Amino acid sequence: MASLTDEELVRPSHFYARRSDELRVAADESAARYSTYTQFLIVLGLLACVAFYLSVFAKRLPFWSAIMIIPAGALVVQQRHRCHLRSVQLCSLIEYYDKGAARLARKWDLLDSGDGFIDQDDFYSRDLDLFGQGSLYQLLCSARTHIARETLAHWMKAPAKREEIHARHEAISELRPRRELPELLAAAGPMQVSDFRPEFFKAWVAETSSRFPIWAPLMAFLLALAVIILPILYWSGFMGLQTLRVTLGALLFTEAIFAATFRSRVKSILESLGTLSIELPTMRELLQIVEREQFSSSKLKMLADHFGRGRSAASGHIRRLLRLIRLVEQRKNEWFAYPSFCLLWGTQFAMAIERWRRLHGAQMLEWIAAMGELEALISLSTYSYEHPADSFPELMEKTPVFEAEGLGHPLLEESTCVRNDLILGDTVRFLIVSGSNMSGKSTFLRAIGLNAVLAYMGAPVRCTKLRLSSLTIGAAVRMQDSVVDGRSHFLAEMQRLRRMIEEADHGPLLFLADEIMSGTNSHDRRIATEWVIKALMLRGAIGAITTHDLALTEIATNGLPGRNVCFEDSGEFGSLSFDYRLRQGILSRSNALNIAHLLGIDAAAERH
């Protein structure tokens, strides 16, 4: 089980490396035991063959000597199976810790990119790299179920209320040192990520089928019971053979009519059990793990209350459903196929499963949603553990404000991340960021946006200190044209800016625009940009824009509550050097010609 030393509380990479090494040693030992049990089974098989020959054909050994080998073989098979399950658990845990190390090392290829959660029309997810290769999602997500991943993705795109954010802070702080809980969840069930797709469970719960009559389950039970009792009466001498034939024939005919009456409903129920039979064992195991946990924070207590305790525990109800499904699947066994028809086996258990669905189906959706939320909080607590220097933001009631000290980009390694301070509020409500190429303007905008996303989902932020109010995020950082939609890059950007203005009508907005209106000439860009800034200021928005066009810097000195800031390079011709520090004022030099020179473009222009 995972336990942390004082150093590992500060250095997660050390903890992950130690656990990974321990688990690999355990996996090698488990594989060796599995091989030993396999070899022992082969030896027992050979001994059984010899003993059978000597006892049956050669008559040199008593027959019981061959039979005695069977219990020993059964014990070895059982131990071998347990060894296999342990190996699967160890492989799951090794994968879990390897992915943790990959997150710390920014090895994006080894992590789930969350491409399925990309929304082309979202207000900021593509612009801020929330999903995809090298994304915030890859840095945050350590969840194993699809519902938890979906919950985490939803939190990234839908800012929470202030009270909910504080509740998540409390829950994350409680979960952060409890590294044994995510390890238990990672070891549960099979190695692959369990689906737990809410749309499937919602469809199963809401599946429309007419109810079975109230008398139908009792009728089915009595018919099946009569099929069992009649042969007993015959063997006991209370019934003659002819009477048995007539009575049993009439009974089976009645059963056939009964089964045909409900055939379509029974078939629909039984055909919907395939995915359930795969998902439920893992779901039950996960629920059992969290039901054993004791929590102190209000958020975690509320989630735990969904699962219940004792006889009303969610895992107990899932166990009963799983038992019904396993029993109904016994019809597929060849030895039981014909008896199952006579006992109305499929019909009876379809009725029982339908009754379970009507009693507990809505609850199951609540359990799954609560499980997804709990595992999403565990993912955020893991992120907090992996980045101990990150702090929780302070949520302000006044609007709008965004004040950051030591603001850094979360996707950059902490050792190389350059931090800057930023104040947006009553006095300065927007920044015009000028800067040379590759100096860090776009990274700065994304750092603002990503830290806002982290703050509003309840996670720690890459800031020494962050104070912000409730703001809607709007970004135009990575705009794309569309041949299919007949939309140019400039039109796409203008539509996004127009949407920002509309959103600002409904509440405070944090706007971020990179290389604003770069698709038009300097004269039109200057005028249109000022229109956009004025429209946003009139609606109470705050934010930042970047530009290469120094004409736009006049907007900040034109009576609007803005400020000019800039990023610069070293200015040495023939070399490039950046410190990525935000400076007050306007960019004093550019580096486009210097970059062209370094790439040899000027020299190529002189050759014939």
PATORFI-96334 format. One record per residue (C-alpha): y, x, z; residue number from 1. Coordinates in Angstrom, 2 decimals, m for minus. Each point is the difference from the previous one (the first is absolute). Example, Ala and Ser with C-alpha at 12.3 -4.5 7.8 and 13.67 -1.06 7.14 Angstrom:
{{m4.50 12.30 7.80} 1},
{{3.44 1.37 m0.66} 2},
// end
This chain:
{{0.00 0.00 0.00} 1},
{{3.54 1.17 m0.75} 2},
{{1.90 1.58 2.90} 3},
{{3.27 1.88 m0.23} 4},
{{1.09 3.26 1.56} 5},
{{3.68 0.54 0.85} 6},
{{0.43 2.21 m3.06} 7},
{{m1.66 m2.57 m2.27} 8},
{{2.46 m2.64 1.16} 9},
{{2.68 2.16 m1.63} 10},
{{m2.09 1.50 m2.83} 11},
{{m2.00 m2.79 m1.69} 12},
{{m1.29 2.44 m2.63} 13},
{{m1.87 1.91 2.73} 14},
{{m1.60 m3.20 1.30} 15},
{{m1.06 m1.09 m3.49} 16},
{{m1.45 3.43 m0.77} 17},
{{m1.93 0.11 3.30} 18},
{{m1.42 m3.51 m0.39} 19},
{{m0.93 0.62 m3.63} 20},
{{m1.88 3.18 0.96} 21},
{{m1.80 m1.75 2.89} 22},
{{m1.01 m2.90 m2.22} 23},
{{m1.29 2.27 m2.77} 24},
{{m2.20 1.81 2.52} 25},
{{m1.28 m3.35 1.28} 26},
{{m0.60 m1.19 m3.58} 27},
{{m2.03 3.12 m0.78} 28},
{{m2.09 m0.53 3.15} 29},
{{m0.52 m3.67 m0.91} 30},
{{m1.09 0.95 m3.53} 31},
{{m2.46 2.53 1.43} 32},
{{m1.46 m2.64 2.36} 33},
{{m0.30 m2.45 m2.88} 34},
{{m1.90 2.60 m2.00} 35},
{{m2.28 0.68 2.98} 36},
{{m0.78 m3.70 0.43} 37},
{{m0.76 m0.27 m3.72} 38},
{{m2.43 2.92 0.19} 39},
{{m1.59 m1.48 3.12} 40},
{{m0.52 m3.30 m1.84} 41},
{{m1.77 1.82 m2.81} 42},
{{m2.30 1.71 2.51} 43},
{{m0.70 m3.33 1.74} 44},
{{m0.77 m1.56 m3.37} 45},
{{m2.52 2.73 m0.78} 46},
{{m1.57 m0.32 3.47} 47},
{{m0.25 m3.77 m0.46} 48},
{{m1.83 0.48 m3.31} 49},
{{m2.43 2.48 1.56} 50},
{{m0.58 m2.20 3.07} 51},
{{m0.55 m3.06 m2.20} 52},
{{m2.58 1.87 m2.08} 53},
{{m1.82 1.42 3.04} 54},
{{m0.07 m3.36 1.79} 55},
{{m0.75 m2.38 m2.91} 56},
{{m2.06 2.04 m2.45} 57},
{{m1.40 3.00 1.92} 58},
{{m0.46 m2.01 3.25} 59},
{{0.81 3.12 2.03} 60},
{{2.99 m1.48 1.88} 61},
{{0.55 m3.39 1.62} 62},
{{2.18 m2.33 m2.08} 63},
{{2.66 m0.23 2.72} 64},
{{0.78 3.72 m0.45} 65},
{{1.48 m0.73 m3.45} 66},
{{1.94 m2.98 1.32} 67},
{{1.57 2.10 2.80} 68},
{{1.98 1.96 m2.60} 69},
{{1.93 m3.15 m1.04} 70},
{{2.17 m0.29 3.18} 71},
{{0.86 3.69 m0.24} 72},
{{1.03 m0.44 m3.64} 73},
{{2.11 m3.06 0.87} 74},
{{1.80 1.99 2.72} 75},
{{0.72 2.86 m2.41} 76},
{{1.29 m2.45 m2.64} 77},
{{2.31 m1.55 2.58} 78},
{{1.38 3.38 1.12} 79},
{{0.40 1.08 m3.62} 80},
{{2.02 m3.15 m0.74} 81},
{{2.25 0.60 3.01} 82},
{{0.50 3.55 m1.15} 83},
{{1.04 m1.28 m3.43} 84},
{{2.54 m2.42 1.53} 85},
{{1.40 2.82 2.12} 86},
{{0.37 2.16 m3.10} 87},
{{1.92 m2.78 m1.74} 88},
{{2.32 m0.28 3.02} 89},
{{0.58 3.74 0.08} 90},
{{0.80 0.08 m3.73} 91},
{{2.51 m2.82 0.52} 92},
{{1.67 1.89 2.83} 93},
{{0.11 3.25 m1.97} 94},
{{1.68 m1.87 m2.85} 95},
{{2.47 m1.57 2.46} 96},
{{1.06 3.36 1.44} 97},
{{0.07 1.68 m3.41} 98},
{{2.44 m2.67 m1.16} 99},
{{2.09 0.58 3.12} 100},
{{0.18 3.71 m0.87} 101},
{{0.86 m0.96 m3.61} 102},
{{2.94 m2.10 1.21} 103},
{{1.33 2.89 2.05} 104},
{{m0.42 2.41 m2.92} 105},
{{1.44 m2.51 m2.52} 106},
{{m3.17 0.13 m2.13} 107},
{{0.75 m3.28 m1.74} 108},
{{m3.01 0.09 m2.34} 109},
{{m2.35 m0.53 2.96} 110},
{{1.79 m3.12 1.25} 111},
{{0.10 m3.65 m1.05} 112},
{{3.17 m0.50 m2.06} 113},
{{0.34 m3.73 0.59} 114},
{{0.68 m0.64 m3.69} 115},
{{m1.24 m3.56 0.39} 116},
{{3.00 m0.79 2.19} 117},
{{2.62 1.10 m2.54} 118},
{{2.35 m2.84 m0.87} 119},
{{2.02 0.69 m3.14} 120},
{{2.67 m2.50 1.04} 121},
{{0.35 1.18 3.60} 122},
{{3.51 0.91 1.06} 123},
{{m0.78 3.56 1.00} 124},
{{m3.72 0.90 0.18} 125},
{{m0.16 1.94 m3.31} 126},
{{3.38 1.61 0.54} 127},
{{m0.92 1.35 3.43} 128},
{{m3.62 1.03 m0.77} 129},
{{m1.57 m2.47 2.39} 130},
{{m3.26 m0.06 m1.97} 131},
{{m1.76 2.24 m2.50} 132},
{{m0.68 3.72 m0.08} 133},
{{2.09 1.85 2.57} 134},
{{1.16 m3.18 1.75} 135},
{{0.93 m1.22 3.45} 136},
{{m3.08 m2.23 m0.01} 137},
{{m2.27 3.04 m0.30} 138},
{{1.75 1.58 2.96} 139},
{{m0.27 m3.11 2.19} 140},
{{m3.34 m1.58 m0.84} 141},
{{m3.14 1.00 1.88} 142},
{{m1.43 m3.54 0.08} 143},
{{m3.58 m0.69 m1.10} 144},
{{0.19 m3.74 m0.82} 145},
{{1.80 m1.55 m2.93} 146},
{{1.72 m2.59 2.20} 147},
{{1.51 2.81 2.11} 148},
{{1.20 1.82 m3.11} 149},
{{1.45 m3.21 m1.35} 150},
{{1.75 m0.62 3.33} 151},
{{1.47 3.49 m0.01} 152},
{{1.21 m0.40 m3.60} 153},
{{1.57 m3.35 0.89} 154},
{{1.85 1.56 2.93} 155},
{{1.38 2.67 m2.32} 156},
{{1.44 m2.64 m2.33} 157},
{{1.05 m2.64 2.55} 158},
{{2.28 1.21 2.84} 159},
{{m0.90 m1.39 3.42} 160},
{{2.30 m1.68 2.49} 161},
{{1.58 2.05 2.75} 162},
{{m2.25 m1.44 2.76} 163},
{{m3.14 0.63 m2.06} 164},
{{1.07 3.60 m0.67} 165},
{{0.43 0.65 3.72} 166},
{{m3.44 m1.53 0.66} 167},
{{m1.54 2.31 m2.61} 168},
{{1.73 3.01 1.60} 169},
{{m1.63 m0.86 3.32} 170},
{{m3.41 m0.48 m1.61} 171},
{{0.20 3.26 m1.98} 172},
{{1.00 1.92 3.12} 173},
{{m3.05 m1.38 1.82} 174},
{{m2.40 0.70 m2.86} 175},
{{1.32 3.47 m0.89} 176},
{{m2.02 2.05 2.57} 177},
{{m3.12 m2.18 m0.34} 178},
{{m1.63 1.98 m2.79} 179},
{{m3.46 m1.32 0.89} 180},
{{0.83 m3.51 m1.27} 181},
{{0.64 0.91 m3.66} 182},
{{m3.09 2.23 0.11} 183},
{{m2.15 m2.93 1.17} 184},
{{1.39 m2.20 m2.77} 185},
{{m0.57 2.71 m2.60} 186},
{{m3.65 0.35 1.05} 187},
{{m0.73 m3.73 m0.14} 188},
{{m2.02 m1.39 m2.90} 189},
{{m0.63 1.69 m3.35} 190},
{{1.98 2.96 m1.32} 191},
{{1.96 m1.82 m2.68} 192},
{{3.18 m1.89 0.81} 193},
{{m0.87 m3.55 0.95} 194},
{{1.75 m2.61 m2.09} 195},
{{0.96 m2.71 2.47} 196},
{{2.01 m1.52 m2.81} 197},
{{1.86 m2.96 1.51} 198},
{{0.06 m1.90 m3.29} 199},
{{m3.82 m0.13 m0.01} 200},
{{m0.24 m1.25 3.58} 201},
{{2.79 m2.53 m0.58} 202},
{{m1.84 m1.29 m3.06} 203},
{{m3.28 m0.21 1.95} 204},
{{1.60 m1.84 2.92} 205},
{{1.96 m2.36 m2.25} 206},
{{m2.91 m0.67 m2.36} 207},
{{0.05 m3.71 m0.70} 208},
{{m3.30 m1.81 0.28} 209},
{{m0.74 m3.46 1.32} 210},
{{m1.34 m0.07 3.52} 211},
{{m3.67 m0.47 0.67} 212},
{{m0.68 m3.43 1.58} 213},
{{m0.21 0.14 3.76} 214},
{{m3.67 m1.03 m0.12} 215},
{{m1.00 2.63 m2.59} 216},
{{m0.66 3.04 2.29} 217},
{{m2.14 m2.07 2.38} 218},
{{m1.87 m1.56 m2.91} 219},
{{m0.72 3.42 m1.54} 220},
{{m1.24 1.33 3.35} 221},
{{m2.33 m2.98 0.56} 222},
{{m1.45 0.26 m3.51} 223},
{{m0.71 3.72 0.46} 224},
{{m1.46 m0.66 3.46} 225},
{{m2.31 m2.67 m1.43} 226},
{{m1.29 2.49 m2.61} 227},
{{m1.01 2.33 2.86} 228},
{{m1.49 m2.73 2.25} 229},
{{m2.21 m1.71 m2.60} 230},
{{m2.39 2.97 m0.55} 231},
{{m0.18 0.46 3.78} 232},
{{m1.05 m3.62 0.41} 233},
{{m2.66 0.47 m2.67} 234},
{{m1.38 3.19 1.56} 235},
{{m0.02 m1.71 3.41} 236},
{{m2.09 m2.85 m1.34} 237},
{{2.64 m2.71 0.39} 238},
{{0.30 m0.50 m3.76} 239},
{{m2.42 m0.12 m2.86} 240},
{{0.21 2.04 m3.17} 241},
{{0.80 m2.97 m2.22} 242},
{{2.73 m1.18 2.36} 243},
{{1.42 3.52 0.09} 244},
{{0.12 0.17 m3.79} 245},
{{1.74 m3.35 m0.39} 246},
{{2.44 0.54 2.88} 247},
{{0.81 3.57 m0.96} 248},
{{0.48 m0.98 m3.66} 249},
{{2.41 m2.78 0.98} 250},
{{1.82 2.36 2.33} 251},
{{0.43 2.73 m2.61} 252},
{{1.20 m2.62 m2.51} 253},
{{2.60 m1.16 2.54} 254},
{{1.07 3.62 0.56} 255},
{{0.41 0.51 m3.74} 256},
{{2.27 m3.06 m0.27} 257},
{{1.96 1.15 3.07} 258},
{{0.44 3.54 m1.39} 259},
{{0.99 m1.30 m3.44} 260},
{{2.64 m2.25 1.57} 261},
{{1.87 2.99 1.49} 262},
{{m1.03 2.62 m2.56} 263},
{{3.45 0.68 m1.49} 264},
{{1.69 0.37 3.40} 265},
{{m2.77 2.21 1.35} 266},
{{0.03 2.18 m3.12} 267},
{{3.79 0.46 0.23} 268},
{{m0.22 1.08 3.65} 269},
{{m2.88 2.41 m0.51} 270},
{{1.58 1.63 m3.07} 271},
{{3.13 0.83 2.01} 272},
{{m1.89 2.10 2.56} 273},
{{m0.50 3.20 m2.03} 274},
{{3.22 1.82 0.97} 275},
{{m0.09 m1.42 3.52} 276},
{{m3.42 1.52 0.68} 277},
{{1.43 3.41 m0.97} 278},
{{3.29 m0.24 1.90} 279},
{{m1.05 m1.74 3.21} 280},
{{m2.06 2.81 1.62} 281},
{{2.92 2.43 m0.23} 282},
{{2.45 m2.68 1.06} 283},
{{m2.10 m0.80 3.05} 284},
{{m0.25 3.67 0.95} 285},
{{3.77 0.49 m0.32} 286},
{{0.66 m3.10 2.10} 287},
{{m2.40 1.18 2.69} 288},
{{1.87 3.30 0.21} 289},
{{3.44 m1.55 0.48} 290},
{{m1.32 m2.70 2.36} 291},
{{m1.10 2.73 2.41} 292},
{{3.47 1.56 0.06} 293},
{{2.58 m0.70 2.70} 294},
{{3.66 m0.03 m1.06} 295},
{{3.26 m0.07 1.94} 296},
{{2.70 m0.57 m2.65} 297},
{{0.96 m3.59 m0.78} 298},
{{m0.71 0.34 m3.73} 299},
{{m3.50 1.38 0.49} 300},
{{m0.80 m2.58 2.68} 301},
{{1.05 m2.78 m2.36} 302},
{{m2.27 1.36 m2.74} 303},
{{m2.88 0.44 2.45} 304},
{{0.38 m3.64 1.08} 305},
{{m0.87 m1.05 m3.56} 306},
{{m3.42 1.59 0.39} 307},
{{m0.85 m1.67 3.31} 308},
{{m2.41 1.19 2.67} 309},
{{m3.49 m0.81 1.18} 310},
{{m1.72 m3.00 m1.60} 311},
{{3.11 m0.85 m2.04} 312},
{{0.30 3.52 m1.41} 313},
{{0.55 0.23 m3.74} 314},
{{m2.88 2.45 m0.40} 315},
{{m2.37 m2.54 1.61} 316},
{{0.97 m2.70 m2.50} 317},
{{m0.37 2.48 m2.87} 318},
{{m3.41 1.01 1.35} 319},
{{m1.14 m3.64 m0.10} 320},
{{1.21 m0.41 m3.59} 321},
{{m1.71 3.24 m0.97} 322},
{{m3.24 m1.18 1.59} 323},
{{0.15 m3.25 m2.01} 324},
{{0.56 1.94 m3.22} 325},
{{m2.87 2.39 0.70} 326},
{{m2.34 m2.88 0.78} 327},
{{0.88 m1.88 m3.17} 328},
{{m0.60 3.19 m2.00} 329},
{{m3.61 0.03 1.22} 330},
{{m0.68 m2.45 m2.83} 331},
{{0.10 2.99 m2.36} 332},
{{m3.11 1.51 1.61} 333},
{{m3.05 m0.73 m2.14} 334},
{{m2.22 m0.88 2.97} 335},
{{2.47 m2.59 1.24} 336},
{{1.26 m1.51 m3.28} 337},
{{m2.39 m2.97 m0.17} 338},
{{0.04 m0.86 3.73} 339},
{{3.83 0.05 m0.13} 340},
{{m0.01 m2.82 m2.56} 341},
{{m2.22 m2.13 2.23} 342},
{{2.25 0.68 3.01} 343},
{{3.28 m0.76 m1.85} 344},
{{0.99 3.48 1.13} 345},
{{2.93 0.51 m2.38} 346},
{{1.33 m3.52 0.52} 347},
{{m0.11 0.20 3.80} 348},
{{1.70 3.36 0.23} 349},
{{2.59 m0.93 m2.64} 350},
{{0.93 m2.92 2.26} 351},
{{0.18 2.32 3.02} 352},
{{2.18 2.52 m1.86} 353},
{{2.27 m2.79 m1.21} 354},
{{0.35 m1.24 3.58} 355},
{{0.92 3.54 1.13} 356},
{{2.60 0.23 m2.75} 357},
{{1.64 m3.26 1.03} 358},
{{0.02 0.98 3.68} 359},
{{1.02 3.67 m0.26} 360},
{{1.23 0.63 m3.55} 361},
{{3.70 m0.24 0.87} 362},
{{m0.60 2.20 3.05} 363},
{{m1.72 2.60 m2.17} 364},
{{3.15 0.32 m2.12} 365},
{{1.96 0.61 3.22} 366},
{{m2.51 2.65 1.11} 367},
{{0.22 1.78 m3.34} 368},
{{3.81 m0.11 m0.02} 369},
{{0.15 1.27 3.61} 370},
{{m2.50 2.75 m0.83} 371},
{{2.14 1.04 m2.96} 372},
{{3.11 0.09 2.14} 373},
{{m1.70 1.97 2.77} 374},
{{m1.38 2.55 m2.44} 375},
{{3.40 0.30 m1.69} 376},
{{1.51 0.80 3.42} 377},
{{m2.75 2.58 0.54} 378},
{{0.97 1.56 m3.36} 379},
{{3.63 0.21 1.11} 380},
{{m1.07 1.48 3.34} 381},
{{m2.01 2.62 m1.93} 382},
{{3.11 0.77 m2.06} 383},
{{1.96 0.33 3.24} 384},
{{m2.67 2.34 1.40} 385},
{{0.04 2.10 m3.18} 386},
{{3.81 0.32 0.13} 387},
{{0.86 0.43 3.70} 388},
{{3.60 1.06 m0.73} 389},
{{0.81 m3.32 m1.69} 390},
{{1.82 m2.50 2.21} 391},
{{0.31 m3.74 0.23} 392},
{{3.29 m1.35 m1.34} 393},
{{2.49 m2.00 2.02} 394},
{{0.52 m3.48 m1.43} 395},
{{3.61 m1.14 0.29} 396},
{{1.14 m3.61 0.16} 397},
{{3.35 0.64 m1.65} 398},
{{0.03 0.17 m3.78} 399},
{{0.06 1.97 m2.15} 400},
{{m0.69 3.54 1.23} 401},
{{m2.21 2.95 m0.95} 402},
{{0.59 3.12 2.12} 403},
{{m2.49 2.84 m0.27} 404},
{{m0.18 3.43 1.60} 405},
{{m2.44 2.49 m1.50} 406},
{{m0.98 m2.32 m2.88} 407},
{{m2.94 1.37 m2.01} 408},
{{m2.27 m1.14 m2.81} 409},
{{m3.33 m1.20 1.49} 410},
{{m2.11 1.16 m2.97} 411},
{{1.13 3.61 0.31} 412},
{{m1.79 2.36 2.36} 413},
{{1.91 0.27 3.25} 414},
{{0.14 3.79 m0.20} 415},
{{1.91 m0.11 m3.31} 416},
{{1.93 m3.25 0.44} 417},
{{3.78 0.55 0.18} 418},
{{1.71 m2.58 2.18} 419},
{{3.49 m1.48 m0.28} 420},
{{2.20 m2.34 1.99} 421},
{{1.29 m3.29 m1.32} 422},
{{2.35 m2.71 1.28} 423},
{{0.54 m3.31 m1.75} 424},
{{1.82 m2.75 1.87} 425},
{{3.40 m1.53 0.54} 426},
{{2.08 3.04 m0.96} 427},
{{m2.11 1.46 m2.80} 428},
{{m2.03 m2.65 m1.77} 429},
{{m1.08 1.91 m3.09} 430},
{{m0.53 3.57 m1.16} 431},
{{0.47 1.44 m3.46} 432},
{{m2.37 2.95 m0.18} 433},
{{0.83 2.50 m2.70} 434},
{{m2.14 3.06 m0.58} 435},
{{m1.44 2.45 m2.44} 436},
{{m3.39 m0.49 m1.62} 437},
{{m3.01 0.38 2.33} 438},
{{2.25 0.30 3.05} 439},
{{m1.61 m2.90 1.92} 440},
{{2.06 m3.10 m0.80} 441},
{{m2.93 m2.25 m0.93} 442},
{{m2.08 1.33 2.91} 443},
{{2.86 m0.82 2.36} 444},
{{0.16 m3.60 m1.23} 445},
{{m3.76 m0.42 0.35} 446},
{{0.13 1.51 3.48} 447},
{{2.50 m2.71 1.00} 448},
{{m2.11 m2.74 m1.55} 449},
{{m3.37 1.19 1.30} 450},
{{1.28 0.39 3.54} 451},
{{1.40 m3.53 m0.20} 452},
{{m3.42 m1.23 m1.16} 453},
{{m1.71 1.82 2.90} 454},
{{2.53 m1.41 2.46} 455},
{{m0.42 m3.60 m1.14} 456},
{{m3.81 0.14 0.10} 457},
{{0.06 1.30 3.58} 458},
{{m1.06 3.59 m0.71} 459},
{{1.59 3.25 1.21} 460},
{{2.63 1.45 m2.34} 461},
{{0.64 3.51 m1.31} 462},
{{3.24 0.31 1.97} 463},
{{1.05 1.66 3.20} 464},
{{1.83 m3.24 0.72} 465},
{{0.50 m3.15 m2.05} 466},
{{2.12 m3.03 0.82} 467},
{{m0.01 m2.83 m2.52} 468},
{{0.53 m3.72 m0.23} 469},
{{m2.02 m2.58 m1.90} 470},
{{0.55 0.70 m3.70} 471},
{{m1.60 m1.05 m3.27} 472},
{{m0.92 3.08 m2.05} 473},
{{1.00 0.08 m3.66} 474},
{{m0.67 3.06 m2.17} 475},
{{0.67 1.04 m3.59} 476},
{{m1.44 3.51 0.11} 477},
{{m2.80 m0.02 m2.57} 478},
{{0.91 m2.48 m2.71} 479},
{{m2.18 m0.42 m3.08} 480},
{{0.56 m1.58 m3.37} 481},
{{m2.51 m2.43 m1.50} 482},
{{m0.86 m0.27 m3.67} 483},
{{m2.09 m3.09 0.72} 484},
{{2.86 m1.79 1.73} 485},
{{2.61 1.38 m2.41} 486},
{{1.90 1.52 2.91} 487},
{{1.79 3.36 m0.13} 488},
{{0.35 2.36 2.95} 489},
{{3.68 m0.91 0.33} 490},
{{m0.68 m3.74 m0.06} 491},
{{m2.78 0.38 2.58} 492},
{{2.39 1.85 2.28} 493},
{{2.79 m2.54 m0.47} 494},
{{m2.40 m2.84 0.79} 495},
{{m1.08 1.79 3.18} 496},
{{3.63 0.56 1.04} 497},
{{0.74 m3.65 m0.66} 498},
{{m2.95 m0.93 2.19} 499},
{{1.40 2.19 2.79} 500},
{{3.26 m1.93 m0.13} 501},
{{m1.88 m3.29 0.17} 502},
{{m2.11 1.22 2.94} 503},
{{3.16 1.11 1.83} 504},
{{1.15 m3.63 m0.10} 505},
{{m2.93 m0.92 2.26} 506},
{{0.36 2.74 2.61} 507},
{{0.87 3.65 0.71} 508},
{{m1.31 2.36 m2.71} 509},
{{m0.81 3.71 m0.08} 510},
{{0.48 1.01 m3.65} 511},
{{m1.20 3.25 m1.60} 512},
{{0.76 0.85 m3.64} 513},
{{m0.92 3.32 m1.61} 514},
{{2.07 1.32 m2.95} 515},
{{1.69 m3.37 m0.22} 516},
{{0.64 m1.29 m3.53} 517},
{{m1.05 3.27 m1.62} 518},
{{m0.76 m1.89 m3.20} 519},
{{3.62 m0.50 m1.06} 520},
{{3.15 2.04 m0.58} 521},
{{2.15 1.38 2.79} 522},
{{2.88 m2.46 m0.54} 523},
{{m2.16 m3.13 0.21} 524},
{{m2.10 1.49 2.79} 525},
{{3.06 0.58 2.16} 526},
{{1.28 m3.57 m0.38} 527},
{{m3.39 m1.78 0.33} 528},
{{m1.03 2.08 3.01} 529},
{{3.19 m0.94 1.82} 530},
{{m0.70 m3.66 m0.78} 531},
{{m3.44 0.35 1.57} 532},
{{1.31 1.83 3.08} 533},
{{2.79 m2.54 0.55} 534},
{{m2.42 m2.92 m0.37} 535},
{{m2.34 1.55 2.57} 536},
{{2.81 0.84 2.42} 537},
{{1.31 m3.57 m0.17} 538},
{{m3.45 m1.19 1.07} 539},
{{m0.31 2.37 2.95} 540},
{{m2.53 2.45 m1.49} 541},
{{m0.37 3.70 0.83} 542},
{{m1.72 2.73 m2.00} 543},
{{0.23 3.03 m2.23} 544},
{{0.11 0.87 m3.71} 545},
{{m0.52 3.34 m1.73} 546},
{{1.63 1.28 m3.17} 547},
{{0.67 3.02 m2.18} 548},
{{3.16 m1.61 m1.29} 549},
{{2.85 1.25 2.20} 550},
{{2.24 m2.77 m1.30} 551},
{{m1.93 m2.38 2.26} 552},
{{1.08 1.93 3.09} 553},
{{3.46 m1.56 m0.39} 554},
{{m1.45 m3.33 1.14} 555},
{{m0.41 1.28 3.56} 556},
{{3.73 0.87 0.13} 557},
{{1.19 m3.23 m1.57} 558},
{{0.55 m2.04 3.13} 559},
{{m3.67 m0.82 0.54} 560},
{{m1.89 0.94 3.23} 561},
{{m1.93 2.84 m1.63} 562},
{{m0.42 3.76 0.26} 563},
{{m0.87 2.78 m2.41} 564},
{{m2.84 2.34 0.92} 565},
{{m1.90 2.51 m2.09} 566},
{{m2.95 2.35 m0.42} 567},
{{0.50 3.42 m1.57} 568},
{{m1.99 3.00 m1.19} 569},
{{0.87 3.65 0.61} 570},
{{2.15 0.17 m3.15} 571},
{{m1.45 3.34 m1.12} 572},
{{m0.46 0.15 m3.75} 573},
{{m3.51 0.99 m1.00} 574},
{{m1.67 m1.33 3.16} 575},
{{m0.52 m3.29 1.81} 576},
{{0.19 m0.40 3.75} 577},
{{0.44 m3.18 2.06} 578},
{{0.44 m0.60 3.71} 579},
{{m0.15 m3.83 m0.32} 580},
{{2.79 m0.39 2.56} 581},
{{2.30 m3.00 m0.26} 582},
{{3.65 1.07 m0.14} 583},
{{3.23 m1.93 0.25} 584},
{{2.09 m0.24 m3.14} 585},
{{m0.56 0.14 m3.73} 586},
{{m2.28 2.33 m1.96} 587},
{{2.00 3.04 m1.12} 588},
{{m2.41 1.34 m2.65} 589},
{{m2.98 m0.99 m2.13} 590},
{{m3.16 1.85 m0.96} 591},
{{m1.09 m1.61 m3.29} 592},
{{0.99 3.03 m2.10} 593},
{{m1.62 2.31 2.52} 594},
{{m3.31 m1.91 m0.26} 595},
{{0.22 0.08 m3.81} 596},
{{0.58 3.75 0.18} 597},
{{m2.98 0.53 2.32} 598},
{{m2.21 m1.87 m2.46} 599},
{{1.24 2.17 m2.86} 600},
{{1.61 m2.83 m1.95} 601},
{{3.25 1.93 m0.56} 602},
{{m1.94 3.01 m1.31} 603},
{{m2.04 m2.23 m2.31} 604},
{{3.20 m1.36 m1.51} 605},
{{0.99 3.54 m1.09} 606},
{{m3.25 0.84 m1.79} 607},
{{m0.45 m0.42 m3.77} 608},
// end
